[in-house]
Amino acid sequence: MTLEADKNLFTQIRNQIANPNAVFVHTLDEQSFTYSEMVDRSAQFANALSEFGVVKGDRVAAQVEKSVEAVWLYLACLRVGAVFLPLNPGYTDTELEYFVSDAEPRVFVCRPERYMAIQDLAKKSGVAHVETLGDNRTGSLFEKASVCSNKFADVACEASDLAAILYTSGTTGQPKGAMLTHGNLSSNSEALVADWRFSSEDVLLHALPIFHTHGLFVATNVTLLSGASMLFHPGFDLTAILAALPTVTAMMGVPTFYIRLLSSDALTKKLVQHMRLFISGSAPLSPEIHKEFEQRTGHAILERYGMTETNMNTSNPYDGERRPGTVGMPLRGVEIRIADPKTGEPLSDGEVGSIEIRGPNVFKGYWRKPEKTAAEFRDDGYFISGDLGFVDNQGYLNISGRGKDLIISGGFNVYPAEVENALDAIEGIKESAVIGVPHPDFGEGVTAVVVTTHKNTPSVEDIKATLGKELAGYKLPKTVFYIDALPRNKMGKVQKNVLRDRHQSTYSK
């Protein structure tokens, strides 16, 4: 393969570096790394991987805490042509055993304190090397890389070559490894850089985890491909984030970030008057939170829609109306259609159906699951997302919920998002989740779980009366539960499966 044909994502990152001395990342402990240092450090990690026998196509698993060194490891995998497999630090040994036996990584990188447990697991699964990486520049991999050369000849890759495997959450059935290629990642990041107007003038506040699409492929790759800088926070600490806002131009977050910011009186228009962009994703943003944030700050949050298998699909416009409760329009190069879930026939605007996606962002398939892959694609190449939604008369995509979250009550379809939006608009309700649980008469009973503001908490009767003015009777919750906080995963998504399990016997006779 000639250099001109090289589609390695790192090659594209390197090619866009206009100022090697510009800061790529700045950490809370006052460490800064330039783009030149990023190239050098990732080369050292790439050389270390090569010494462990890693070659193009090998998998490298990483279950580590968020750190700059973990970013060097990801970039090193790109440079070697290896397949990066980031794993949630919260996974148990039982869960890890499945991932390791399925992906068969050559190298597993873990936190130093987890070495013995992972070593035992590795012996059972045939992993050649277990290395450690701490969040404070410690660990055997860090030590190894530190004495390696900072020069590395990047392995040439085609756009179709694998860059990463990300496992889906597995809330139903076994987790599936989504195979993402260099072309998937580069095309999507380039579209986001253009659509969100990122440039070398930007400083991104990065408080997301990096074992997930949002923090790793959206935030980090967009920064790298635009020549921007990022302020690297280990997580979302409200005090630290408020202190950082005056020093950045953009922030990517999940809805929980914005809910927490709004809880502080320190969030004012003056505090964020210099900022260019606030972005939200990974979970639905309540229209009420969107409106409150704009009233408090003068900034309309830009909400977008993506998933593990496709990276980002749609976005509200940078210029133009950012409509609360919607996720905007397809990114450049991405096609979206709403189809009948059973037949795949396209539906008209306004009709709720299966959201289907086609474009260079769509993954290659599920790792070692050809039958599952075939079942999730239409014959014309559209990926069946599993989400339900509709396109309104202005072209904005509206998410109605996951297909598995659809409630069929008395033969009528109830889309949770519609009921949740109506609930969240009621004074005294902070957020809500609507689920369907077994009902002896209706098949499924519409059930609301609400978190209140603890000010003017509405009664169940008040809630039903208010909703009755906006929604048809079959959509109204038959029962309302009050809860202190909704169960969420690490990316802020409400775990409706947990709520369904909790309330399974609500309507039992």
N, C-alpha and C positions, 0 to 999 in steps of 0.2 A: 504494500500500500504506500502510495506517495504521500508526502507531507501535506500536499494540497487537498488530498482526499480525507485527511484526518478529521474525524468528527468527535474526538475525545473532548468532553466538556471542559477539561482543564486547559486544553489547547486554546479553546475559545476564551476562557478566562484570562489566560496569559496574553493573548493577542490584544485584548482591550486595555491593558495596563498602559495608561498614558503617562503617569507620574509614579515611578517606582517608590518614591519617597513619601507618597501620600499615605496617611494612616488607614489601614484596613479595619483594625479592631482595637478598641480600648476597653480595658477591664476595670472592675471596681477597685482592684488593688493597685491601680495606677500603672499598670503595664500597658504599653502600646506596641503594636506590631504594624509595620508598614507593608505595602504590597510586595516589596522586595523581600522582606523577611518572611512573608507568607510563602513565597516561592521557595525560599531556602529551607524553611522548617518543614514544609510538606515534602520536599525532596529528601530530607533526612528520614522522615517517617517512611517514605516510599522505599528508600534503600534498606531500612530495617525490615520491612515486609518482604522484600526480595531475598534478604538473607535467611528468612524463615521459609523460603521456597515458594512464596506466593507468586503465581503467574496469572496471566490474563484468563479471566473466567472463574478463578478461585473465589470462594466466598470468605469474607472476613466479618465475623460477628463482633459487635461491641455492645456491652452492657455496662456503661460507665456514666458517671455524673457529667453534667454540662461543664465544659471547659474549653479553652482555646485549643488545648492539645487534642481534644476530641475532634475539633474542626480540622486540625492538621491530619489526623488519621483518615477522616472522610476524603479529604483532598488527595491524600497519598493513594487511597484505593483507586480514585479516578486515574491517577497518573500511572499506576501499575496495570490498569485495565481490570482490576479485581472488582468483585461485586460486594458493595457495602451492605451490611445487614445490621442496622441499628435496632436495639432492643430496649424496651422500657425498663428502667432500673427497678421498677416495682414488681417485675415478673418473679414468680416463685420458681423453685428448682423444678417442680413438676411441669410448669409451663415451659421452662427453658429446655427441658428434655425433649419436648415435642419439636421446638424450633430447631434445635441442634440436629436431631435425627432426621428432620425433614430437609434442612438446608445443607447439612454436611459441610460446615465451614472448615477451612484449613487452619485458620487462626481464630481463637476466641480471646477477645480483650475484655477484662473485667476490672472491677475495683480491687485494690490490693487486699482489702479485708475479705474478699470473696474468693480468693485464689484457691484455697483448699477445696471448697465445695465445687467450684467449676472444674478443678483438676479431676475430681472423682467422676464428674459427669462426662468430661472429655474422654476419659479412658474407656467408658462404656460406648461412646459414640464415634470413636476413631478420630477425634480432633488431634491434629499433629502438634499444635503449639497452643499453650495458654499463657498469655502475657497480661500484665497489669498496667493500669493507667489511673492515677489519682487526679483529683481536681485541684491539686496544689503543686503541680509539676513534680510528681513522684510516680513511681512504678517502673517495672522492668522494661516496658516498651519505651517509656520516656528516656530511661537511662541508655538503652540501646541506640535510640535515634540520636541522642545527644552526641555520640561519638562517630556517627555516620557522616558521609560526605553530603554537602548541601548542593551537589550537582546530580541531576538524574535525567536520563533520556526517557521522556514520556512514551508510553506504549501507544502506538497508533490504534484508533478504534473507528469502527463504522457507526453510523447513527443507530443501527439496530442492535449494537452490542449492549449487554446488560451493564448498568451502572449501579443498581441497587435492587434489593428485595425488601419490601416493607410488608409486614404481616398485618392483615386486617384484624380488627378488635376481637372477632370471634364470639360476639354476643349470641349468635345462633350457630351451632355446629363448630367444627374445628377451624381455627384461623387459617387463612389462605395467604400465600406469599405472592404479592403483586410484583411482577417483574417490570422494572422501570429502566428504560434505555437512556443512553447518552442523548439521543435525539429527543426523547420525551422531555428530559430535564432542560436541555438547552432551549428548545423551541418555546417551552412554557415560560421560562425565565425571561427570554428576550421579549415575549409578548407583554409580560408584566412590566418590565422596564419601560417599554414604550407607552403602554396604556396608563401607567401610574406616574409617568414623567420622572423617573428616578435618574439622577445624574451624580457626578463627582462632588457636587455641592451638598449632597444629602448626608445626614447623620441619622442612622436608624436606631431607635431604642429597641433592643433585642432582649426580651424577658421570657421568651417561649422556650420550651424544651426542644432538644435537637435530635430526638429519636423519632420525630414525626414529620410529615410533609411540610407543615406550616413553618416550623422553626428552622428546619434544615434546608429544604429545597426552595421554599418561597423566600423567607427572610435572608438566608445566607447567600443563596445563588443570585438573587436580585441585587444584593449589595455588591457581590463580586463582579457581575456582568455590567454594572453601571459605574464601577470605580468609586462607589460611595464608601462611607465609613459606618461602622456600627459600634454602639455602646453596649457591651456584653454584660447583662445581669444574670446571675445564677438562677433567678426565678422572680416572681412578682412579689416584691415587698413594697407595700403602699408608700411608706415614708421615703424609701430610696427612689421609687419611680417618680414621685412628686418632685423630689430634689433634682432628678435628672431631666425632667421635661424642658426646662429652659435651655438645655444644652444640645437638644436634638431638633431635627426638622420633621421626622416621621416616626410613627409607631405602628407596629403590627401587634394585634392582640386578639384574645377571645372575648366573648361578651362579659365573662366574669371580671376581666380587667377593668372594663368600663363601668360596671356596677360598683366595683370597689373604689374607683376614682370618684364617682359621684357621691360616695358616702363621706367624702372629705370636704370640708369647707374651704380647704386650701386650693381646690380646683376652681379657678376663675378664668375669665377671658384674658386678663393681664398675664397670667402664668403661661398661657399657650398662644399668645398673640403672634409669636414669631413662627409658629409651626405651620407646616405645609399640608400634612396629611395624617389622618387617623384611619386605620384599616381594621376591619373585624372579620373573623371567619372561624371555621372549625365547629361552630354551633350557631343556631339561629339567634339573631339579635332582636330583642323585643322592640317593636315600633315605639313603645313608650320610652325605653332607654335611649333610643335614637333621638327622639324629640327632646328629651330632658337634657341630653348631652349637648345638643345644638343650642338650646336655650342658655345653658350655663357657660358654654365656651365659645359660641359662634362658629363652631366647626361641625359640619355634617359628616358623620362617620361614613366611610366608604365600605359597604358590605359586599363580599364576593362569595362565590360558591365553588368548592372544590371537594375532592375526595382522594383517598389513597391511590386508587387505580388510575386517576386522570390528572393529578395535580390540580391546577385551577382551570375552571371552565367558563365562568361568567364573572362580570364585575359591574357594579354601578359605575356610571361615567365619572371620569376625573373632572371634565367640563360638562356641566348639565346637572339635571336634578338627580340627587341620590335619594331614591324613594324608600322610606321606611317600610320594612316588611318584605322587601324584594331583594333579589341578588343580581339585578341588572341584566346585562345583555352578553352574548358570547364574546369571548376574547378573540382577537384577530387570529384567523386560521382554525378556529373551533366552530363546529356545527352542532346546534342543539335542536332537537325536535321533541314534541310531545306525541306519544303514540298510545294506541290501545294496548294495555299490558299483555293481552292474550294474542292478538293478531299482529301487532306491530304496525297496524295501519295508522298513518298520521292523523291527528285530531286538529280541530279548528282552534283558533285563539279563544281563550276563556274556558276551554274544556280541560278538566283534570285528567291526567294520564301519566304514563311512564316517561320519565325524563331520560332521553337517550342521547349519547354523545359520540361524535366522530371528529378526529383531528390528530395532529402529530403529538398531542399531549397524552393520548390514550395509551395505556400500558400494553405490553406485549402479550400478557396472559398471566395465568396463575402458575406458579412454580410446580412443576411435576403434576399438574392437574389438567390435562388436555380436555377431558370431558366436561369439567366445570367451566373451563375457558370457552369451549364451543357453545355451551348453554347460555353464556352471558353476552354473546354477540349475535346480532342479526346478520342475515346473509349479505347485506350491503355494507357491513362494517361498523354499524352503530353499536356502541356498548350500552347495555341495559343497566342503568345506574342503580336500580333498586329504590330510587327516590320517586315520589309523585309530585306533580306540580302542573302549572299552567302558565301560558304566556298571555299577559294582558294586552289591551288594545293599543298600548304604547310600546310594546315590544319587550317589556321587563319580565323576567322569569320570577315566578312566585313558587316557593317550595311549600307543598302541602304536608310533607312528612315522608318518612320511610314507608315503603310498601308494607313492611311487616307491622308498622304502627297504625295502619288503616283500621278503623273501627267499623264493624258492620253490626249495626244495632237495629233489630226488627226489620232486617232486609235493606236498610238504608245505609249508604256510605257516609261516615263522619270523618272528616279530615282534622286531626288534632290541632294543627297550626291555626285553623280558623277559630276554634273555640279558645285556644290559648291567647290569641291576640285580643279577643273580646274580654277575656278574664283580666289580662294585664292592663287593660284600659280602665278597670274599675278602681276607684280611689281606695287605698288601703291595701291593695294587692301588689306585691313587689315582683313576683314572677310565678309561673304556674307550669304544670305539666298535665296533659290530658291523656288518659290511657283507657283501653278497653279491657274489662275483665269478665269472666264467665257470668252470665245472667240466665236464670231458669226460664224466663219468658222471652227475652229479646236476643238471646244468643250471646251478645256482649253488652255490658252496661257501660255507658259513657261515665267516666269517673274523673273528677278533678282533684289534683293535689296542688295546694297553693301555699306560698310563702307570703306572709303579710309584712307590712311595714311596722306593725305594732302601734300604728296610729289610725284611729277610726276603722278598726278591723271590721269588715262587713260580715254579717251573719250569713249562714247558708241560704236563708230565705231571701235576704237582700241580693245575694249573688244570682240566685235563680231568677228573681224578678227582673234584675237588670239585663241579664242575658236573654230573657224571654222577649225583650223589646227588639233584639237584634238578630236572634237566631231562631230557626225553626224548632219546634218542640222536640223532635227526635235527636237534635244535636245537644240538648241541654244535659248537663251532668245530673245523674240520678243521685249521686252522693258527692260531697266535697270533704276532703281531708285537709287539715291544717298541719303544716310541718315547718320545722325551723330552717331547714335547708334541703334543697333537692340533691339527690345523689348524683355525682358527676365523675367522669373519668378525668385523666390528667389533662386532656385538651378542652375540658369545660363542657363536654357534651352530657346532657342529662341521660342517665342510665335508666331508661324506661323499663328495661327488662327487670331491674331491681324493684321498681315500683309495682310492676305487674305481679311479681312473685310475692311481694309484701301484701298485696290486696286481693290475692286470688280468691279468697273465700268470702269476700264482701257480701255477695248476694246469694250465698248458699242457703238453701232452705233447711 
